[in-house]
Amino acid sequence: MEGKEKIPEKFYFSIGEVSKITGLPSHVIRFWESKFPSLQPQKSKGGHRRYQKKEVELILTIKDLLYNKGFTIEGAKRE
């Protein structure tokens, strides 16, 4: 993880909040959900994604592996 992103102390985050924290567009986060089985946020009764802090940390780790360390998605899955 880069260490620059500060994750607020909350129980749940919306996809918009996760997008702001990580600097990633919402569609990228949703795409990664389809590629990384461990990234499965809970959904509210209305179908809205609810991310926990551990999932935000995982997204930041994936971002670091893909964008900074040059991993492919398959390589990041193995890491």
C-alpha positions in Angstrom: 0.0 0.0 0.0 1.2 3.5 -0.7 0.5 4.8 2.7 -0.7 8.2 1.4 -4.4 7.4 1.6 -6.0 8.0 5.0 -9.0 5.8 5.7 -11.5 7.4 8.0 -12.7 5.5 11.1 -16.2 4.3 10.0 -18.0 0.9 9.9 -19.1 1.2 6.2 -18.2 3.2 3.1 -20.2 3.8 0.0 -18.6 3.2 -3.4 -18.4 7.0 -3.9 -16.4 7.3 -0.6 -14.1 4.4 -1.6 -13.6 6.1 -4.9 -12.5 9.3 -3.2 -10.2 7.5 -0.7 -8.5 5.4 -3.4 -8.5 7.9 -6.3 -10.1 5.2 -8.5 -13.3 5.5 -10.6 -16.3 3.6 -9.3 -16.3 1.4 -12.5 -12.8 0.2 -11.8 -13.7 -0.8 -8.3 -16.8 -2.7 -9.6 -14.6 -4.4 -12.2 -12.1 -5.5 -9.6 -15.0 -7.1 -7.7 -15.5 -9.4 -10.6 -11.8 -10.3 -10.8 -10.9 -10.6 -7.1 -13.1 -13.1 -5.2 -11.9 -11.8 -1.9 -13.3 -8.3 -2.8 -17.0 -8.8 -2.1 -18.6 -5.9 -0.3 -21.9 -6.4 1.6 -24.9 -4.9 -0.1 -27.7 -2.9 1.6 -31.3 -3.9 1.2 -31.5 -1.4 -1.6 -28.6 -3.1 -3.4 -25.9 -0.4 -2.6 -22.4 -1.6 -1.9 -21.2 -1.2 1.7 -17.4 -1.6 2.0 -15.7 -2.3 5.3 -12.3 -0.8 6.1 -10.6 -4.2 5.3 -12.0 -4.0 1.8 -10.8 -0.5 1.3 -7.4 -1.6 2.4 -7.5 -4.5 -0.1 -8.5 -2.1 -2.9 -5.5 0.1 -2.0 -3.2 -3.0 -2.0 -4.6 -4.1 -5.4 -4.1 -0.6 -6.7 -0.5 -0.6 -5.6 0.2 -4.0 -7.2 -1.3 -3.0 -10.5 -0.4 0.7 -10.8 2.9 1.0 -9.0 4.5 -2.4 -9.1 3.4 -3.4 -12.6 1.5 -6.6 -11.8 -1.1 -8.0 -14.1 -4.5 -8.8 -12.6 -3.6 -12.5 -12.6 -0.3 -11.7 -10.9 -2.0 -9.6 -8.3 -4.4 -12.4 -7.6 -1.5 -14.7 -6.8 0.1 -12.1 -4.5 
